[in-house]
Amino acid sequence: MDDTVIVGVDGSSSSLAAADVAAEEARLRGARLRVVHAFARPADLDPMIHGVLAETEQRLRERVPGMEITRTVVSGDALTVLRTESRHAVLTVLGRRGRGAFGDLLLGSTTLQLTAHGHGPVMVVRGRPDPQGPVLLAADGSPAGNAAASFAFTEARLRGAPLTAMHVWNTWSESTPYEQPGDPLSVVVDLDQLEQRHRRLLEEAVKPWTAAHPEVTVQHRLERGRVRQALLDATREAQLVVAGARGHGGVTGMLLGSVSQALLHHADCPVTVVRTLS
């Protein structure tokens, strides 16, 4: 990856909002910004290049003077084009829904697919306008969660924001601590012991990144409840939520887990999904 932030723009209001966020992300990193548009019909090309794209580029130049901004216009479907472009980016930024999506869909298909198949972190701009609060990290100790933690701490440092590392646990998702699952004692749960285990998991999940970023103020937040709902509720007070693509408990073979999908569809602030590449 090089020092470029890319943003997919298709003329929708969602993608134009994403362009503004992408410009700010590039500014924070001292990176270049590339505005990417994929077109399927040549008839759409001229008005897009000389209309929306030109206006967007001009607005971004005025918003962040001196930033290196380029435009890439490629023939092809948006997912293929953006996936290829994301190979060369430190961050890919998208709106939650483009022009081609049905009005009642919560998330556009290109956005959802790119979070599963793209290269590097993908930020989806959604939720309330100009969100304030800490950077929220969904911490679970998984390999994808470790990658998400690295991104979240860096993002908090760049933004000068505190970070809330949140881990949600419950008893019904726990594996039995006994050798024989059929053991009648396996139905007995020591809640205090279980809570302490998850507290240690949370501490260990963020310990390396806390040491690497001593300038970031970190709050550990351990909650017992339904994972998706607890995290969604927490996004109401966050400026960004960061999650791994698929953490512990995910179904093998799935590229996006239920938690990351729930955040992409319902979070009240922008969402960054970070996945590990095999």
C-alpha positions in Angstrom: 0.0 0.0 0.0 1.1 3.5 -0.7 0.2 6.8 0.9 -3.0 7.3 -1.0 -6.6 7.5 0.3 -9.2 6.6 -2.4 -12.9 7.4 -2.5 -15.5 6.0 -4.8 -17.7 8.7 -6.3 -20.8 8.0 -8.4 -22.7 11.3 -8.1 -24.9 10.2 -5.2 -25.2 12.4 -2.2 -23.8 9.5 -0.1 -20.7 9.3 -2.2 -20.2 13.1 -2.1 -20.3 13.0 1.7 -17.7 10.2 1.6 -15.5 12.4 -0.6 -15.4 15.1 2.1 -14.5 12.5 4.8 -11.9 11.0 2.5 -10.3 14.4 2.0 -10.0 14.8 5.8 -8.6 11.4 6.2 -5.9 12.1 3.6 -5.1 15.4 5.3 -4.6 13.7 8.6 -2.2 11.3 7.1 -0.4 13.8 4.8 -1.5 11.4 2.0 -2.7 11.9 -1.5 -6.4 11.6 -2.4 -7.7 9.8 -5.5 -11.3 10.1 -6.6 -12.4 7.0 -8.4 -15.4 6.6 -10.7 -16.4 3.4 -12.5 -18.7 3.7 -15.5 -20.6 1.0 -17.3 -22.3 3.1 -20.0 -20.2 5.5 -22.1 -23.2 7.8 -22.4 -22.8 8.6 -18.6 -19.2 9.4 -18.9 -19.0 13.0 -20.2 -21.5 14.6 -17.9 -19.9 12.8 -14.9 -16.3 13.9 -15.8 -17.2 17.5 -16.6 -20.0 17.8 -14.0 -20.0 16.0 -10.7 -16.4 14.8 -10.7 -15.0 18.2 -11.7 -17.2 20.0 -9.1 -16.2 17.5 -6.4 -12.5 17.9 -7.1 -12.8 21.6 -7.0 -14.6 21.6 -3.7 -12.1 19.2 -2.2 -9.2 21.4 -3.4 -10.9 24.4 -1.7 -11.5 22.3 1.4 -7.9 21.1 1.8 -5.6 23.5 -0.1 -2.4 22.1 -1.3 -3.5 18.5 -1.2 -2.6 16.3 -4.2 -5.8 15.2 -5.7 -6.2 13.0 -8.8 -9.2 11.5 -10.6 -9.4 8.0 -12.0 -12.2 7.1 -14.3 -12.4 3.4 -15.4 -14.8 1.4 -17.5 -16.1 -1.5 -15.5 -18.4 -2.5 -12.6 -17.8 -0.5 -9.4 -16.9 -3.4 -7.2 -14.1 -4.7 -9.6 -12.7 -1.2 -10.1 -12.7 -0.3 -6.5 -11.3 -3.6 -5.4 -8.4 -3.2 -7.8 -7.8 0.4 -6.7 -7.9 -0.5 -3.0 -4.7 -2.6 -3.5 -2.8 0.7 -3.6 -4.5 2.6 -0.8 -4.0 3.0 2.9 -7.7 3.5 3.2 -10.8 3.2 0.9 -13.7 5.4 1.7 -17.3 4.8 0.5 -20.8 6.2 1.0 -23.3 3.7 2.4 -25.4 3.6 -0.8 -24.8 4.7 -4.4 -27.1 5.8 -7.1 -27.9 2.3 -8.3 -29.3 1.0 -5.0 -33.0 0.7 -4.3 -34.2 3.5 -2.0 -35.2 1.2 0.9 -31.9 -0.7 1.1 -29.8 0.1 4.2 -26.5 -0.5 2.4 -25.5 -0.6 -1.2 -24.3 -3.9 -2.7 -21.0 -2.4 -3.8 -20.2 -1.0 -0.4 -21.1 -4.3 1.3 -19.1 -6.4 -1.1 -16.1 -4.2 -1.0 -15.9 -4.4 2.8 -15.8 -8.2 2.4 -13.5 -8.4 -0.7 -11.4 -5.2 -0.7 -7.8 -4.8 0.2 -7.0 -2.8 3.3 -9.3 -0.9 5.6 -12.7 0.2 4.2 -14.5 3.1 5.8 -18.2 3.5 5.2 -19.6 7.0 5.9 -23.0 6.7 7.5 -24.9 7.7 10.6 -25.3 11.2 12.1 -23.6 14.2 10.4 -20.4 15.5 12.0 -20.2 12.8 14.7 -18.3 13.6 17.9 -16.9 11.4 20.7 -14.2 8.8 21.0 -13.0 6.3 18.4 -14.8 3.1 19.3 -13.0 -0.2 18.9 -14.9 -3.5 18.9 -12.3 -5.7 20.6 -12.5 -9.5 20.7 -8.9 -10.7 20.6 -9.2 -12.3 17.2 -6.6 -11.9 14.4 -9.0 -9.5 12.5 -9.6 -7.8 15.8 -5.9 -7.2 16.3 -5.7 -5.6 12.8 -8.7 -3.4 13.7 -7.0 -2.4 17.0 -3.9 -1.2 15.2 -6.0 0.9 12.8 -8.2 2.3 15.6 -5.3 3.4 17.7 -3.6 5.1 14.7 -6.9 6.8 13.8 -7.4 8.0 17.4 -3.9 9.4 17.4 -4.4 11.2 14.1 -7.7 12.7 15.2 -6.5 13.6 18.7 -9.4 11.7 20.1 -9.7 9.3 23.0 -10.3 5.6 22.3 -12.9 3.3 23.8 -12.0 -0.3 23.6 -15.3 -2.2 24.0 -15.7 -5.9 24.5 -19.2 -7.5 25.0 -19.7 -10.9 26.4 -22.5 -13.2 27.3 -23.0 -16.7 28.6 -24.9 -18.3 25.7 -22.0 -17.8 23.3 -19.5 -19.4 25.6 -18.0 -22.8 24.9 -18.1 -25.2 27.8 -15.0 -25.2 30.1 -15.3 -29.0 30.6 -13.6 -31.7 28.7 -16.8 -33.6 28.1 -19.6 -31.3 26.8 -22.1 -33.9 28.1 -21.0 -33.4 31.6 -24.0 -32.2 33.6 -21.8 -29.7 35.4 -21.3 -27.9 32.1 -24.6 -26.1 32.6 -23.1 -24.4 35.7 -21.4 -21.0 34.9 -19.2 -19.1 37.3 -20.2 -15.6 36.2 -17.4 -13.9 38.2 -14.8 -16.2 36.7 -16.2 -15.7 33.2 -16.2 -11.9 33.6 -12.6 -11.9 34.7 -11.7 -14.0 31.7 -13.2 -11.5 29.4 -11.7 -8.6 31.2 -8.3 -10.2 30.6 -9.1 -10.8 27.0 -10.0 -7.1 26.6 -6.8 -6.0 28.3 -4.6 -8.3 26.3 -6.4 -7.3 23.0 -5.3 -3.6 23.4 -2.1 -3.9 25.5 0.4 -3.9 22.5 -1.4 -0.9 21.0 -1.7 1.0 24.2 2.1 0.7 24.7 2.7 1.7 21.1 0.5 4.8 21.3 1.0 6.3 24.9 -0.5 9.6 23.7 -3.9 8.0 23.1 -6.3 8.1 26.1 -7.9 4.6 26.4 -11.0 3.6 28.2 -11.7 -0.1 28.7 -15.4 -0.9 28.4 -16.6 -4.4 29.3 -20.3 -5.2 29.0 -22.4 -8.3 29.4 -25.2 -8.4 26.8 -26.0 -8.9 23.2 -22.9 -8.1 21.2 -24.4 -6.4 18.2 -27.0 -4.3 20.1 -24.5 -3.2 22.7 -22.0 -2.0 20.1 -24.7 -0.3 18.0 -25.9 1.6 21.1 -22.3 2.7 21.8 -22.0 4.2 18.2 -24.4 6.9 19.2 -21.6 8.5 21.2 -18.7 7.7 19.0 -17.2 9.6 16.0 -16.0 6.3 14.4 -16.3 2.6 15.1 -13.7 0.1 14.0 -14.2 -3.6 13.7 -12.5 -6.6 12.3 -14.3 -8.3 9.3 -14.9 -11.5 11.2 -14.0 -12.1 14.8 -14.3 -15.0 17.2 -17.5 -16.9 16.8 -17.8 -16.2 13.1 -18.8 -19.0 10.7 -15.7 -20.4 9.0 -15.6 -19.3 5.4 -17.7 -16.1 5.9 -15.8 -13.0 4.9 -18.0 -10.7 7.0 -19.2 -11.6 10.4 -22.6 -10.7 11.9 -21.2 -7.9 14.1 -19.4 -6.1 11.3 -22.5 -6.4 9.1 -24.8 -5.1 11.8 -22.5 -2.0 12.2 -22.4 -1.4 8.4 -26.2 -1.5 8.3 -27.2 0.3 11.5 -24.3 2.2 13.2 -24.9 5.9 14.1 -21.4 6.9 13.0 -18.9 6.0 10.2 -17.7 2.4 10.3 -14.3 1.1 9.3 -14.0 -2.6 8.6 -10.4 -4.1 8.8 -9.8 -7.6 7.6 -6.7 -9.7 7.5 -5.6 -10.9 4.0 -4.7 -14.5 3.6 
